[in-house]
Amino acid sequence: MAERKDLQTHARTIRDRHTDERQHLAKTIATYLKRPKPDISSPDHPSRRRNRPSGLSFDR
């Protein structure tokens, strides 16, 4: 019985750590989304060019 309780507490600590990590991740993502967009000086930054097809075409 003692072993089982020990295992249960161990599983609980693992679960708590997991939830903590998820909360931390969610917080990080939230702060990242809340942040203003990074001011990229060069207009042909690869990520900018790939996923922002705006009216202005920087490529040509």
HTML snippet that shows the backbone in 3Dmol.js (N, CA, C, O; Angstrom):
<script src="https://3Dmol.org/build/3Dmol-min.js"></script>
<div id="view" style="width:600px;height:400px;position:relative"></div>
<script>
const pdb = `
ATOM      1  N   MET A   1       0.844  -1.205   0.000  1.00  0.00           N
ATOM      2  CA  MET A   1       0.000   0.000   0.000  1.00  0.00           C
ATOM      3  C   MET A   1       0.881   1.259   0.000  1.00  0.00           C
ATOM      4  O   MET A   1       0.575   2.251  -0.661  1.00  0.00           O
ATOM      5  N   ALA A   2       1.965   1.189   0.747  1.00  0.00           N
ATOM      6  CA  ALA A   2       2.864   2.345   0.801  1.00  0.00           C
ATOM      7  C   ALA A   2       3.451   2.616  -0.579  1.00  0.00           C
ATOM      8  O   ALA A   2       3.568   3.767  -1.000  1.00  0.00           O
ATOM      9  N   GLU A   3       3.822   1.541  -1.282  1.00  0.00           N
ATOM     10  CA  GLU A   3       4.398   1.720  -2.620  1.00  0.00           C
ATOM     11  C   GLU A   3       3.388   2.398  -3.545  1.00  0.00           C
ATOM     12  O   GLU A   3       3.726   3.298  -4.315  1.00  0.00           O
ATOM     13  N   ARG A   4       2.126   1.934  -3.443  1.00  0.00           N
ATOM     14  CA  ARG A   4       1.106   2.480  -4.334  1.00  0.00           C
ATOM     15  C   ARG A   4       0.936   3.978  -4.080  1.00  0.00           C
ATOM     16  O   ARG A   4       0.852   4.775  -5.015  1.00  0.00           O
ATOM     17  N   LYS A   5       0.888   4.344  -2.791  1.00  0.00           N
ATOM     18  CA  LYS A   5       0.735   5.763  -2.460  1.00  0.00           C
ATOM     19  C   LYS A   5       1.922   6.556  -3.008  1.00  0.00           C
ATOM     20  O   LYS A   5       1.763   7.655  -3.539  1.00  0.00           O
ATOM     21  N   ASP A   6       3.106   5.977  -2.867  1.00  0.00           N
ATOM     22  CA  ASP A   6       4.301   6.642  -3.366  1.00  0.00           C
ATOM     23  C   ASP A   6       4.190   6.858  -4.876  1.00  0.00           C
ATOM     24  O   ASP A   6       4.502   7.929  -5.395  1.00  0.00           O
ATOM     25  N   LEU A   7       3.734   5.804  -5.565  1.00  0.00           N
ATOM     26  CA  LEU A   7       3.584   5.924  -7.016  1.00  0.00           C
ATOM     27  C   LEU A   7       2.568   7.006  -7.354  1.00  0.00           C
ATOM     28  O   LEU A   7       2.768   7.796  -8.277  1.00  0.00           O
ATOM     29  N   GLN A   8       1.475   7.032  -6.595  1.00  0.00           N
ATOM     30  CA  GLN A   8       0.444   8.034  -6.870  1.00  0.00           C
ATOM     31  C   GLN A   8       0.993   9.444  -6.686  1.00  0.00           C
ATOM     32  O   GLN A   8       0.751  10.323  -7.513  1.00  0.00           O
ATOM     33  N   THR A   9       1.732   9.656  -5.599  1.00  0.00           N
ATOM     34  CA  THR A   9       2.289  10.995  -5.373  1.00  0.00           C
ATOM     35  C   THR A   9       3.276  11.336  -6.478  1.00  0.00           C
ATOM     36  O   THR A   9       3.343  12.478  -6.933  1.00  0.00           O
ATOM     37  N   HIS A  10       4.041  10.340  -6.907  1.00  0.00           N
ATOM     38  CA  HIS A  10       5.006  10.569  -7.984  1.00  0.00           C
ATOM     39  C   HIS A  10       4.278  10.983  -9.260  1.00  0.00           C
ATOM     40  O   HIS A  10       4.675  11.936  -9.930  1.00  0.00           O
ATOM     41  N   ALA A  11       3.208  10.257  -9.591  1.00  0.00           N
ATOM     42  CA  ALA A  11       2.437  10.590 -10.790  1.00  0.00           C
ATOM     43  C   ALA A  11       1.853  11.994 -10.658  1.00  0.00           C
ATOM     44  O   ALA A  11       1.805  12.752 -11.627  1.00  0.00           O
ATOM     45  N   ARG A  12       1.408  12.330  -9.445  1.00  0.00           N
ATOM     46  CA  ARG A  12       0.820  13.649  -9.248  1.00  0.00           C
ATOM     47  C   ARG A  12       1.867  14.737  -9.473  1.00  0.00           C
ATOM     48  O   ARG A  12       1.584  15.754 -10.105  1.00  0.00           O
ATOM     49  N   THR A  13       3.068  14.523  -8.959  1.00  0.00           N
ATOM     50  CA  THR A  13       4.111  15.541  -9.156  1.00  0.00           C
ATOM     51  C   THR A  13       4.414  15.684 -10.640  1.00  0.00           C
ATOM     52  O   THR A  13       4.603  16.797 -11.134  1.00  0.00           O
ATOM     53  N   ILE A  14       4.462  14.558 -11.357  1.00  0.00           N
ATOM     54  CA  ILE A  14       4.723  14.628 -12.798  1.00  0.00           C
ATOM     55  C   ILE A  14       3.611  15.414 -13.482  1.00  0.00           C
ATOM     56  O   ILE A  14       3.873  16.266 -14.330  1.00  0.00           O
ATOM     57  N   ARG A  15       2.358  15.118 -13.102  1.00  0.00           N
ATOM     58  CA  ARG A  15       1.234  15.811 -13.722  1.00  0.00           C
ATOM     59  C   ARG A  15       1.301  17.306 -13.409  1.00  0.00           C
ATOM     60  O   ARG A  15       1.082  18.142 -14.285  1.00  0.00           O
ATOM     61  N   ASP A  16       1.609  17.634 -12.141  1.00  0.00           N
ATOM     62  CA  ASP A  16       1.699  19.043 -11.769  1.00  0.00           C
ATOM     63  C   ASP A  16       2.779  19.737 -12.581  1.00  0.00           C
ATOM     64  O   ASP A  16       2.591  20.856 -13.058  1.00  0.00           O
ATOM     65  N   ARG A  17       3.914  19.060 -12.733  1.00  0.00           N
ATOM     66  CA  ARG A  17       4.997  19.665 -13.502  1.00  0.00           C
ATOM     67  C   ARG A  17       4.534  19.896 -14.939  1.00  0.00           C
ATOM     68  O   ARG A  17       4.836  20.921 -15.549  1.00  0.00           O
ATOM     69  N   HIS A  18       3.789  18.912 -15.466  1.00  0.00           N
ATOM     70  CA  HIS A  18       3.306  19.032 -16.841  1.00  0.00           C
ATOM     71  C   HIS A  18       2.381  20.238 -16.972  1.00  0.00           C
ATOM     72  O   HIS A  18       2.514  21.031 -17.904  1.00  0.00           O
ATOM     73  N   THR A  19       1.442  20.372 -16.032  1.00  0.00           N
ATOM     74  CA  THR A  19       0.521  21.505 -16.105  1.00  0.00           C
ATOM     75  C   THR A  19       1.292  22.811 -15.954  1.00  0.00           C
ATOM     76  O   THR A  19       0.986  23.796 -16.625  1.00  0.00           O
ATOM     77  N   ASP A  20       2.293  22.821 -15.073  1.00  0.00           N
ATOM     78  CA  ASP A  20       3.095  24.030 -14.905  1.00  0.00           C
ATOM     79  C   ASP A  20       3.766  24.397 -16.216  1.00  0.00           C
ATOM     80  O   ASP A  20       3.765  25.559 -16.621  1.00  0.00           O
ATOM     81  N   GLU A  21       4.341  23.395 -16.879  1.00  0.00           N
ATOM     82  CA  GLU A  21       5.019  23.666 -18.144  1.00  0.00           C
ATOM     83  C   GLU A  21       4.027  24.196 -19.175  1.00  0.00           C
ATOM     84  O   GLU A  21       4.334  25.125 -19.922  1.00  0.00           O
ATOM     85  N   ARG A  22       2.831  23.597 -19.212  1.00  0.00           N
ATOM     86  CA  ARG A  22       1.837  24.046 -20.187  1.00  0.00           C
ATOM     87  C   ARG A  22       1.416  25.478 -19.894  1.00  0.00           C
ATOM     88  O   ARG A  22       1.258  26.284 -20.810  1.00  0.00           O
ATOM     89  N   GLN A  23       1.232  25.797 -18.599  1.00  0.00           N
ATOM     90  CA  GLN A  23       0.851  27.162 -18.251  1.00  0.00           C
ATOM     91  C   GLN A  23       1.955  28.129 -18.642  1.00  0.00           C
ATOM     92  O   GLN A  23       1.687  29.214 -19.159  1.00  0.00           O
ATOM     93  N   HIS A  24       3.199  27.732 -18.393  1.00  0.00           N
ATOM     94  CA  HIS A  24       4.332  28.582 -18.746  1.00  0.00           C
ATOM     95  C   HIS A  24       4.362  28.800 -20.254  1.00  0.00           C
ATOM     96  O   HIS A  24       4.587  29.913 -20.730  1.00  0.00           O
ATOM     97  N   LEU A  25       4.131  27.717 -20.999  1.00  0.00           N
ATOM     98  CA  LEU A  25       4.118  27.819 -22.459  1.00  0.00           C
ATOM     99  C   LEU A  25       3.014  28.767 -22.904  1.00  0.00           C
ATOM    100  O   LEU A  25       3.227  29.635 -23.750  1.00  0.00           O
ATOM    101  N   ALA A  26       1.832  28.590 -22.323  1.00  0.00           N
ATOM    102  CA  ALA A  26       0.706  29.441 -22.706  1.00  0.00           C
ATOM    103  C   ALA A  26       1.030  30.901 -22.412  1.00  0.00           C
ATOM    104  O   ALA A  26       0.716  31.790 -23.205  1.00  0.00           O
ATOM    105  N   LYS A  27       1.670  31.141 -21.247  1.00  0.00           N
ATOM    106  CA  LYS A  27       2.022  32.508 -20.890  1.00  0.00           C
ATOM    107  C   LYS A  27       3.012  33.079 -21.893  1.00  0.00           C
ATOM    108  O   LYS A  27       2.883  34.219 -22.338  1.00  0.00           O
ATOM    109  N   THR A  28       4.002  32.263 -22.240  1.00  0.00           N
ATOM    110  CA  THR A  28       5.018  32.720 -23.192  1.00  0.00           C
ATOM    111  C   THR A  28       4.381  33.054 -24.529  1.00  0.00           C
ATOM    112  O   THR A  28       4.675  34.090 -25.127  1.00  0.00           O
ATOM    113  N   ILE A  29       3.500  32.165 -24.999  1.00  0.00           N
ATOM    114  CA  ILE A  29       2.852  32.401 -26.293  1.00  0.00           C
ATOM    115  C   ILE A  29       1.994  33.651 -26.215  1.00  0.00           C
ATOM    116  O   ILE A  29       1.965  34.446 -27.155  1.00  0.00           O
ATOM    117  N   ALA A  30       1.298  33.829 -25.105  1.00  0.00           N
ATOM    118  CA  ALA A  30       0.438  35.003 -24.956  1.00  0.00           C
ATOM    119  C   ALA A  30       1.272  36.276 -25.006  1.00  0.00           C
ATOM    120  O   ALA A  30       0.907  37.237 -25.683  1.00  0.00           O
ATOM    121  N   THR A  31       2.396  36.281 -24.287  1.00  0.00           N
ATOM    122  CA  THR A  31       3.239  37.479 -24.302  1.00  0.00           C
ATOM    123  C   THR A  31       3.793  37.700 -25.698  1.00  0.00           C
ATOM    124  O   THR A  31       3.905  38.837 -26.156  1.00  0.00           O
ATOM    125  N   TYR A  32       4.140  36.611 -26.372  1.00  0.00           N
ATOM    126  CA  TYR A  32       4.695  36.742 -27.720  1.00  0.00           C
ATOM    127  C   TYR A  32       3.655  37.315 -28.672  1.00  0.00           C
ATOM    128  O   TYR A  32       3.975  38.138 -29.530  1.00  0.00           O
ATOM    129  N   LEU A  33       2.400  36.875 -28.516  1.00  0.00           N
ATOM    130  CA  LEU A  33       1.347  37.372 -29.397  1.00  0.00           C
ATOM    131  C   LEU A  33       1.010  38.826 -29.062  1.00  0.00           C
ATOM    132  O   LEU A  33       0.684  39.617 -29.947  1.00  0.00           O
ATOM    133  N   LYS A  34       1.094  39.170 -27.764  1.00  0.00           N
ATOM    134  CA  LYS A  34       0.755  40.532 -27.370  1.00  0.00           C
ATOM    135  C   LYS A  34       1.817  41.524 -27.813  1.00  0.00           C
ATOM    136  O   LYS A  34       1.534  42.705 -28.012  1.00  0.00           O
ATOM    137  N   ARG A  35       3.043  41.035 -27.965  1.00  0.00           N
ATOM    138  CA  ARG A  35       4.131  41.931 -28.352  1.00  0.00           C
ATOM    139  C   ARG A  35       3.873  42.537 -29.723  1.00  0.00           C
ATOM    140  O   ARG A  35       3.274  41.881 -30.575  1.00  0.00           O
ATOM    141  N   PRO A  36       4.307  43.768 -29.958  1.00  0.00           N
ATOM    142  CA  PRO A  36       4.232  44.311 -31.314  1.00  0.00           C
ATOM    143  C   PRO A  36       5.164  43.548 -32.235  1.00  0.00           C
ATOM    144  O   PRO A  36       6.126  42.923 -31.788  1.00  0.00           O
ATOM    145  N   LYS A  37       4.872  43.605 -33.508  1.00  0.00           N
ATOM    146  CA  LYS A  37       5.686  42.832 -34.452  1.00  0.00           C
ATOM    147  C   LYS A  37       7.118  43.345 -34.437  1.00  0.00           C
ATOM    148  O   LYS A  37       7.327  44.556 -34.360  1.00  0.00           O
ATOM    149  N   PRO A  38       8.089  42.480 -34.507  1.00  0.00           N
ATOM    150  CA  PRO A  38       9.486  42.918 -34.525  1.00  0.00           C
ATOM    151  C   PRO A  38       9.768  43.758 -35.760  1.00  0.00           C
ATOM    152  O   PRO A  38       9.439  43.369 -36.880  1.00  0.00           O
ATOM    153  N   ASP A  39      10.375  44.903 -35.542  1.00  0.00           N
ATOM    154  CA  ASP A  39      10.634  45.780 -36.682  1.00  0.00           C
ATOM    155  C   ASP A  39      11.841  45.258 -37.446  1.00  0.00           C
ATOM    156  O   ASP A  39      12.988  45.474 -37.054  1.00  0.00           O
ATOM    157  N   ILE A  40      11.561  44.573 -38.536  1.00  0.00           N
ATOM    158  CA  ILE A  40      12.629  44.020 -39.357  1.00  0.00           C
ATOM    159  C   ILE A  40      13.066  45.113 -40.325  1.00  0.00           C
ATOM    160  O   ILE A  40      12.269  45.612 -41.119  1.00  0.00           O
ATOM    161  N   SER A  41      14.336  45.473 -40.246  1.00  0.00           N
ATOM    162  CA  SER A  41      14.805  46.602 -41.062  1.00  0.00           C
ATOM    163  C   SER A  41      14.766  46.240 -42.545  1.00  0.00           C
ATOM    164  O   SER A  41      14.266  47.013 -43.363  1.00  0.00           O
ATOM    165  N   SER A  42      15.293  45.063 -42.891  1.00  0.00           N
ATOM    166  CA  SER A  42      15.319  44.691 -44.310  1.00  0.00           C
ATOM    167  C   SER A  42      13.959  44.134 -44.703  1.00  0.00           C
ATOM    168  O   SER A  42      13.468  43.216 -44.047  1.00  0.00           O
ATOM    169  N   PRO A  43      13.333  44.661 -45.756  1.00  0.00           N
ATOM    170  CA  PRO A  43      11.988  44.211 -46.119  1.00  0.00           C
ATOM    171  C   PRO A  43      11.946  42.780 -46.636  1.00  0.00           C
ATOM    172  O   PRO A  43      10.892  42.145 -46.595  1.00  0.00           O
ATOM    173  N   ASP A  44      13.068  42.258 -47.121  1.00  0.00           N
ATOM    174  CA  ASP A  44      13.028  40.902 -47.673  1.00  0.00           C
ATOM    175  C   ASP A  44      13.536  39.889 -46.660  1.00  0.00           C
ATOM    176  O   ASP A  44      14.375  39.040 -46.959  1.00  0.00           O
ATOM    177  N   HIS A  45      12.991  40.009 -45.432  1.00  0.00           N
ATOM    178  CA  HIS A  45      13.276  39.000 -44.417  1.00  0.00           C
ATOM    179  C   HIS A  45      12.526  37.740 -44.810  1.00  0.00           C
ATOM    180  O   HIS A  45      11.349  37.818 -45.164  1.00  0.00           O
ATOM    181  N   PRO A  46      13.172  36.575 -44.758  1.00  0.00           N
ATOM    182  CA  PRO A  46      12.543  35.353 -45.296  1.00  0.00           C
ATOM    183  C   PRO A  46      11.162  35.062 -44.718  1.00  0.00           C
ATOM    184  O   PRO A  46      10.224  34.804 -45.473  1.00  0.00           O
ATOM    185  N   SER A  47      11.019  35.100 -43.384  1.00  0.00           N
ATOM    186  CA  SER A  47       9.715  34.765 -42.808  1.00  0.00           C
ATOM    187  C   SER A  47       8.695  35.832 -43.202  1.00  0.00           C
ATOM    188  O   SER A  47       7.549  35.506 -43.513  1.00  0.00           O
ATOM    189  N   ARG A  48       9.106  37.120 -43.193  1.00  0.00           N
ATOM    190  CA  ARG A  48       8.196  38.189 -43.593  1.00  0.00           C
ATOM    191  C   ARG A  48       7.670  37.934 -44.997  1.00  0.00           C
ATOM    192  O   ARG A  48       6.467  38.012 -45.248  1.00  0.00           O
ATOM    193  N   ARG A  49       8.602  37.621 -45.923  1.00  0.00           N
ATOM    194  CA  ARG A  49       8.217  37.494 -47.322  1.00  0.00           C
ATOM    195  C   ARG A  49       7.342  36.267 -47.537  1.00  0.00           C
ATOM    196  O   ARG A  49       6.440  36.279 -48.374  1.00  0.00           O
ATOM    197  N   ARG A  50       7.615  35.187 -46.762  1.00  0.00           N
ATOM    198  CA  ARG A  50       6.889  33.954 -47.023  1.00  0.00           C
ATOM    199  C   ARG A  50       5.433  34.074 -46.594  1.00  0.00           C
ATOM    200  O   ARG A  50       4.537  33.735 -47.367  1.00  0.00           O
ATOM    201  N   ASN A  51       5.176  34.551 -45.371  1.00  0.00           N
ATOM    202  CA  ASN A  51       3.800  34.468 -44.884  1.00  0.00           C
ATOM    203  C   ASN A  51       3.107  35.824 -44.800  1.00  0.00           C
ATOM    204  O   ASN A  51       2.162  35.975 -44.025  1.00  0.00           O
ATOM    205  N   ARG A  52       3.546  36.807 -45.567  1.00  0.00           N
ATOM    206  CA  ARG A  52       2.808  38.069 -45.623  1.00  0.00           C
ATOM    207  C   ARG A  52       2.638  38.505 -47.068  1.00  0.00           C
ATOM    208  O   ARG A  52       3.309  39.441 -47.504  1.00  0.00           O
ATOM    209  N   PRO A  53       1.764  37.857 -47.822  1.00  0.00           N
ATOM    210  CA  PRO A  53       1.553  38.271 -49.213  1.00  0.00           C
ATOM    211  C   PRO A  53       0.678  39.520 -49.259  1.00  0.00           C
ATOM    212  O   PRO A  53      -0.536  39.427 -49.436  1.00  0.00           O
ATOM    213  N   SER A  54       1.295  40.681 -49.099  1.00  0.00           N
ATOM    214  CA  SER A  54       0.523  41.920 -49.122  1.00  0.00           C
ATOM    215  C   SER A  54       0.516  42.484 -50.542  1.00  0.00           C
ATOM    216  O   SER A  54       1.066  41.879 -51.462  1.00  0.00           O
ATOM    217  N   GLY A  55      -0.108  43.640 -50.708  1.00  0.00           N
ATOM    218  CA  GLY A  55      -0.178  44.252 -52.033  1.00  0.00           C
ATOM    219  C   GLY A  55       1.202  44.620 -52.549  1.00  0.00           C
ATOM    220  O   GLY A  55       1.471  44.530 -53.747  1.00  0.00           O
ATOM    221  N   LEU A  56       2.081  45.038 -51.632  1.00  0.00           N
ATOM    222  CA  LEU A  56       3.432  45.403 -52.054  1.00  0.00           C
ATOM    223  C   LEU A  56       4.242  44.132 -52.231  1.00  0.00           C
ATOM    224  O   LEU A  56       4.309  43.302 -51.325  1.00  0.00           O
ATOM    225  N   SER A  57       4.851  43.978 -53.385  1.00  0.00           N
ATOM    226  CA  SER A  57       5.702  42.801 -53.584  1.00  0.00           C
ATOM    227  C   SER A  57       7.142  43.257 -53.446  1.00  0.00           C
ATOM    228  O   SER A  57       7.656  43.983 -54.297  1.00  0.00           O
ATOM    229  N   PHE A  58       7.796  42.827 -52.366  1.00  0.00           N
ATOM    230  CA  PHE A  58       9.163  43.259 -52.105  1.00  0.00           C
ATOM    231  C   PHE A  58      10.155  42.517 -52.989  1.00  0.00           C
ATOM    232  O   PHE A  58      11.274  42.982 -53.205  1.00  0.00           O
ATOM    233  N   ASP A  59       9.743  41.363 -53.499  1.00  0.00           N
ATOM    234  CA  ASP A  59      10.704  40.517 -54.214  1.00  0.00           C
ATOM    235  C   ASP A  59      11.204  41.202 -55.486  1.00  0.00           C
ATOM    236  O   ASP A  59      12.409  41.255 -55.735  1.00  0.00           O
ATOM    237  N   ARG A  60      10.269  41.727 -56.292  1.00  0.00           N
ATOM    238  CA  ARG A  60      10.712  42.267 -57.575  1.00  0.00           C
ATOM    239  C   ARG A  60      10.706  43.795 -57.547  1.00  0.00           C
ATOM    240  O   ARG A  60      11.050  44.431 -58.543  1.00  0.00           O
TER     241      ARG A  60
END
`;
const viewer = $3Dmol.createViewer("view");
viewer.addModel(pdb, "pdb");
viewer.setStyle({}, {cartoon: {color: "spectrum"}});
viewer.zoomTo();
viewer.render();
</script>
